[in-house]
Amino acid sequence: MNQTGSAVLVTGGAGFIGSHLSDALLVAGHRVVVLDDLSTGKRERVASAARFVEGDLRRHDLESLLREERIAAVFHHAAQIDVRKSVADPVFDAEVNVLGTIRLAKACLASSVSQILFASSGGAIYGDPRGFSADESHPLNPVSPYGTAKLAGEKYLECLARGTPLVVTTLRYANVYGPRQDGSGEAGVVGIWMKRLLTGEDGVIYGDGGQSRDFVYVGDVVAANLVAFRKNAAGVFNIGTGVETTVNALYDEVARACGTSRKARREAEKPGEQRRSVLDVSRAAAVLGFIAEAPLPLGLRRTAAWFRDPASRAV
């Protein structure tokens, strides 16, 4: 069990998910250090009670930071997260998501870090699920450089930690949405649509809108991280809802949450995106005792409320 009061590092802690996670770790009584290069993250998202370090995962002296701060665990959320950007520039994607993760793993091993919790992607690693949903033993068939890089990061962490005391916890997220996903610097269709619809612009659906995803609220993702940390749980866990929602149905729910009847504009499908994605989340329920609590309409209402009042830090 990880103890309250321990020091933790959140890479990418000025980003959408990482900033929520940092807030929750502070509330839980931990000393939080945030490392972020601010390429997509925002300094104002980092709580004043956390120590902020501006730095690039690929170049920063990670070992010195971990030693000086006496970091017990690392929540690794720093990443290039845009699937389309990974298609356009796979070299950059691999530099950040593969080489950056390797550098971090080596620094953790050299600094006696006890656990690394890796934010991976259930939405991009499995490819189209065989059957209704993909569990953790499903064949791994990423269809984008982003998914391939995340899978490589998982395997490097497992390989480098094998035979050492370092506990590796891999959390394969479904499609995460919620407050602070502002539609301007990070991937996320919910944030992009809400930003446009609430300012009177059109939301865009690429392709026929029959593509489907498992959409999970950011507060639930944070809760999964906290319980996996508290239980020091090793292994791979899908973190999602197990509910499949089409892009067309999602747009209707987003428009409803925004109080508009504006129809979506249609454009050609983008390359590098799979058709279906829905996760089997039974292992997280059985081992971690984690079940996502926020149904999609509720999560979208909370997200729309944040867009109307971005000063709120609430999850």
C-alpha positions as CSV (number, residue, x, y, z in Angstrom):
1,M,0.0,0.0,0.0
2,N,1.2,3.5,-0.8
3,Q,1.2,5.9,2.1
4,T,-0.4,9.3,2.4
5,G,2.2,12.0,2.4
6,S,4.6,10.3,-0.1
7,A,6.1,12.4,-2.9
8,V,4.8,11.7,-6.4
9,L,5.7,13.0,-9.9
10,V,3.0,13.7,-12.5
11,T,4.5,14.0,-16.0
12,G,2.2,16.0,-18.2
13,G,0.6,17.4,-15.1
14,A,-0.3,20.7,-16.7
15,G,-2.4,18.8,-19.3
16,F,-6.0,17.8,-19.3
17,I,-5.9,14.5,-17.4
18,G,-2.7,15.2,-15.5
19,S,-3.9,18.4,-13.9
20,H,-7.0,16.7,-12.6
21,L,-4.9,13.9,-11.3
22,S,-2.5,16.3,-9.6
23,D,-5.3,18.0,-7.8
24,A,-6.7,14.7,-6.5
25,L,-3.3,13.6,-5.3
26,L,-2.9,16.9,-3.4
27,V,-6.4,16.4,-1.8
28,A,-5.3,12.8,-0.8
29,G,-2.4,14.3,1.1
30,H,0.5,13.6,-1.2
31,R,3.4,16.0,-2.1
32,V,3.0,16.6,-5.8
33,V,5.7,17.5,-8.4
34,V,4.5,18.3,-11.9
35,L,6.8,18.0,-14.9
36,D,5.5,19.5,-18.2
37,D,7.1,21.3,-21.2
38,L,3.9,23.3,-21.7
39,S,3.7,22.4,-25.4
40,T,0.0,21.6,-24.9
41,G,-0.4,21.9,-21.1
42,K,-1.2,25.2,-19.4
43,R,0.7,26.5,-16.4
44,E,-2.5,27.9,-14.9
45,R,-3.9,24.4,-14.6
46,V,-1.3,23.4,-12.0
47,A,-2.4,24.0,-8.4
48,S,-0.3,26.4,-6.4
49,A,0.3,23.6,-3.8
50,A,2.1,21.5,-6.4
51,R,5.8,22.1,-7.3
52,F,5.9,22.9,-11.0
53,V,9.0,22.0,-13.1
54,E,9.1,23.1,-16.8
55,G,11.0,20.5,-18.8
56,D,10.9,18.2,-21.8
57,L,10.8,14.5,-21.0
58,R,13.3,13.8,-23.8
59,R,16.0,16.1,-22.4
60,H,15.3,16.9,-18.7
61,D,17.6,15.4,-16.0
62,L,15.0,13.1,-14.8
63,E,17.2,11.1,-12.4
64,S,18.3,14.2,-10.5
65,L,14.7,15.4,-10.3
66,L,13.5,12.0,-8.9
67,R,16.3,11.8,-6.4
68,E,16.1,15.4,-5.2
69,E,12.3,15.2,-4.7
70,R,12.5,11.7,-3.2
71,I,9.7,10.6,-5.5
72,A,8.0,7.3,-4.5
73,A,5.8,7.0,-7.6
74,V,5.4,8.4,-11.1
75,F,2.2,9.0,-12.9
76,H,3.3,9.1,-16.5
77,H,0.9,11.3,-18.6
78,A,3.4,13.3,-20.7
79,A,2.7,12.3,-24.3
80,Q,2.0,13.3,-27.9
81,I,-1.7,12.3,-27.9
82,D,-3.0,13.4,-31.3
83,V,-3.6,10.4,-33.5
84,R,-3.7,12.5,-36.7
85,K,-0.4,14.2,-35.8
86,S,1.1,10.8,-35.2
87,V,0.2,9.9,-38.8
88,A,1.6,13.1,-40.2
89,D,4.8,13.0,-38.1
90,P,5.5,9.5,-36.7
91,V,9.1,10.3,-35.9
92,F,8.1,13.0,-33.4
93,D,5.4,10.8,-32.0
94,A,7.9,8.0,-31.3
95,E,10.5,10.4,-29.8
96,V,8.0,11.6,-27.2
97,N,6.0,8.4,-26.5
98,V,8.7,5.8,-26.9
99,L,12.1,7.4,-26.2
100,G,10.7,9.7,-23.6
101,T,9.1,6.7,-21.7
102,I,12.4,4.7,-21.9
103,R,14.3,7.7,-20.4
104,L,11.8,8.0,-17.6
105,A,11.9,4.2,-16.9
106,K,15.6,4.2,-16.6
107,A,15.6,7.2,-14.3
108,C,13.0,5.5,-12.1
109,L,15.1,2.4,-11.8
110,A,18.2,4.5,-10.9
111,S,16.3,6.5,-8.3
112,S,14.5,3.8,-6.3
113,V,11.0,4.8,-7.5
114,S,8.6,2.1,-6.3
115,Q,5.8,2.4,-8.9
116,I,5.2,3.9,-12.3
117,L,1.6,4.2,-13.5
118,F,1.6,4.5,-17.3
119,A,-1.3,6.2,-19.1
120,S,-1.7,4.0,-22.2
121,S,-4.5,3.8,-24.7
122,G,-7.2,1.1,-24.9
123,G,-8.8,3.1,-27.6
124,A,-5.8,2.9,-29.9
125,I,-3.9,-0.3,-29.0
126,Y,-6.4,-3.1,-29.8
127,G,-7.7,-2.0,-33.2
128,D,-11.3,-3.0,-34.0
129,P,-12.4,-5.4,-31.3
130,R,-13.0,-9.0,-32.1
131,G,-16.5,-9.6,-30.7
132,F,-18.2,-6.9,-28.8
133,S,-15.4,-5.5,-26.6
134,A,-11.6,-5.9,-26.1
135,D,-10.3,-7.2,-22.8
136,E,-6.6,-7.0,-21.7
137,S,-5.8,-10.3,-23.5
138,H,-7.2,-9.2,-26.8
139,P,-4.8,-9.2,-29.8
140,L,-2.9,-5.9,-30.0
141,N,-3.4,-4.4,-33.5
142,P,-2.9,-0.6,-33.4
143,V,-3.8,1.1,-36.7
144,S,-2.0,4.4,-36.0
145,P,1.6,5.4,-35.1
146,Y,0.2,6.7,-31.8
147,G,-1.2,3.4,-30.8
148,T,2.0,1.6,-31.9
149,A,4.1,4.0,-29.8
150,K,1.9,3.5,-26.7
151,L,2.2,-0.3,-27.1
152,A,6.0,0.1,-27.4
153,G,6.0,2.2,-24.3
154,E,4.1,-0.6,-22.4
155,K,6.5,-3.2,-23.6
156,Y,9.6,-1.2,-22.7
157,L,8.3,-0.6,-19.2
158,E,7.6,-4.3,-18.7
159,C,10.9,-5.3,-20.1
160,L,13.1,-2.8,-18.1
161,A,11.3,-3.4,-14.8
162,R,11.4,-7.2,-15.0
163,G,13.4,-8.6,-12.1
164,T,13.5,-5.3,-10.3
165,P,11.3,-3.9,-7.4
166,L,9.7,-1.4,-9.7
167,V,6.0,-2.0,-10.0
168,V,4.6,-1.1,-13.4
169,T,0.8,-0.3,-13.6
170,T,-0.5,0.2,-17.2
171,L,-3.9,1.9,-17.4
172,R,-5.3,1.6,-20.9
173,Y,-7.8,4.5,-21.2
174,A,-10.8,4.6,-23.3
175,N,-11.6,8.0,-24.9
176,V,-11.4,10.4,-22.0
177,Y,-13.4,13.6,-21.9
178,G,-14.3,16.3,-19.3
179,P,-13.4,19.8,-18.0
180,R,-10.1,21.3,-19.2
181,Q,-10.2,19.4,-22.4
182,D,-10.6,22.8,-24.0
183,G,-10.5,21.9,-27.7
184,S,-7.5,24.1,-28.5
185,G,-4.3,22.2,-27.6
186,E,-5.1,18.5,-27.0
187,A,-7.0,15.9,-28.9
188,G,-10.6,15.2,-27.9
189,V,-13.8,15.5,-29.9
190,V,-16.0,16.5,-27.0
191,G,-13.9,19.5,-26.2
192,I,-13.6,20.5,-29.8
193,W,-17.3,20.3,-30.4
194,M,-18.3,22.1,-27.2
195,K,-15.9,25.0,-27.8
196,R,-17.5,25.4,-31.3
197,L,-21.1,24.8,-30.4
198,L,-21.1,27.2,-27.4
199,T,-19.7,30.0,-29.6
200,G,-22.3,29.4,-32.4
201,E,-20.1,27.5,-34.8
202,D,-20.6,24.1,-36.4
203,G,-19.3,20.8,-35.0
204,V,-17.7,18.6,-37.6
205,I,-18.2,14.8,-38.0
206,Y,-15.6,13.1,-40.2
207,G,-17.0,10.2,-42.2
208,D,-20.5,8.8,-41.7
209,G,-20.5,9.1,-37.9
210,G,-21.0,5.4,-37.4
211,Q,-17.6,5.1,-35.8
212,S,-17.9,4.1,-32.2
213,R,-15.9,4.7,-29.0
214,D,-16.0,4.1,-25.3
215,F,-16.2,7.5,-23.7
216,V,-15.1,7.8,-20.0
217,Y,-15.3,10.9,-17.8
218,V,-12.0,12.3,-16.5
219,G,-13.1,12.1,-12.9
220,D,-13.4,8.3,-13.3
221,V,-10.0,8.1,-14.9
222,V,-8.5,10.0,-11.9
223,A,-10.3,7.6,-9.5
224,A,-8.8,4.6,-11.3
225,N,-5.3,6.0,-10.9
226,L,-5.8,6.7,-7.2
227,V,-7.0,3.2,-6.5
228,A,-4.3,1.5,-8.6
229,F,-1.7,3.6,-6.7
230,R,-3.2,2.9,-3.3
231,K,-3.2,-0.8,-4.0
232,N,0.2,-0.8,-5.7
233,A,-1.4,-2.9,-8.4
234,A,0.9,-4.4,-11.0
235,G,-0.3,-5.3,-14.5
236,V,-2.6,-4.0,-17.3
237,F,-6.1,-2.6,-16.7
238,N,-8.6,-1.3,-19.2
239,I,-10.2,1.9,-17.8
240,G,-13.4,2.8,-19.5
241,T,-17.2,2.3,-19.2
242,G,-17.8,-0.8,-21.4
243,V,-20.5,1.2,-23.2
244,E,-20.2,1.8,-27.0
245,T,-21.4,5.1,-28.4
246,T,-21.4,6.1,-32.0
247,V,-20.0,9.5,-33.1
248,N,-23.4,10.5,-34.3
249,A,-25.0,9.6,-31.0
250,L,-22.2,11.5,-29.1
251,Y,-22.8,14.6,-31.2
252,D,-26.5,14.6,-30.3
253,E,-25.6,14.3,-26.6
254,V,-23.0,17.0,-26.8
255,A,-25.5,19.4,-28.6
256,R,-28.1,18.6,-25.9
257,A,-25.6,19.4,-23.1
258,C,-24.8,22.7,-24.9
259,G,-28.4,23.6,-25.3
260,T,-28.4,23.7,-29.1
261,S,-30.1,21.9,-32.0
262,R,-27.4,22.9,-34.5
263,K,-26.6,20.0,-36.8
264,A,-23.1,18.7,-37.5
265,R,-21.2,19.6,-40.7
266,R,-19.9,16.5,-42.5
267,E,-16.4,16.1,-43.9
268,A,-14.4,13.2,-45.3
269,E,-13.1,10.6,-43.0
270,K,-9.5,11.1,-41.6
271,P,-6.7,8.5,-42.0
272,G,-5.4,6.5,-39.1
273,E,-8.6,6.1,-37.2
274,Q,-10.3,2.7,-36.4
275,R,-13.9,2.0,-36.9
276,R,-14.9,0.6,-33.4
277,S,-13.5,0.8,-29.9
278,V,-15.1,-0.4,-26.7
279,L,-13.3,-1.9,-23.7
280,D,-14.1,-4.9,-21.5
281,V,-13.6,-3.4,-18.0
282,S,-14.2,-6.4,-15.9
283,R,-10.6,-6.9,-14.8
284,A,-10.4,-3.4,-13.3
285,A,-13.7,-4.1,-11.4
286,A,-12.4,-7.5,-10.1
287,V,-8.9,-6.5,-9.2
288,L,-9.1,-2.8,-8.4
289,G,-12.7,-2.6,-7.4
290,F,-13.0,0.2,-9.9
291,I,-16.2,0.9,-11.9
292,A,-16.7,4.1,-13.8
293,E,-19.6,6.1,-12.2
294,A,-20.4,9.0,-14.5
295,P,-22.9,8.1,-17.3
296,L,-22.2,10.0,-20.5
297,P,-25.1,12.6,-20.3
298,L,-24.0,13.6,-16.7
299,G,-20.3,13.8,-17.7
300,L,-21.2,16.0,-20.7
301,R,-23.4,18.3,-18.6
302,R,-20.5,18.8,-16.2
303,T,-18.1,19.4,-19.1
304,A,-20.5,22.0,-20.6
305,A,-20.8,23.7,-17.3
306,W,-17.0,24.0,-17.2
307,F,-16.9,25.5,-20.6
308,R,-19.4,28.2,-19.4
309,D,-17.2,28.8,-16.3
310,P,-13.6,27.7,-16.9
311,A,-12.5,29.1,-13.6
312,S,-13.9,26.1,-11.8
313,R,-11.3,23.4,-10.9
314,A,-13.9,20.8,-10.0
315,V,-13.8,17.4,-11.6
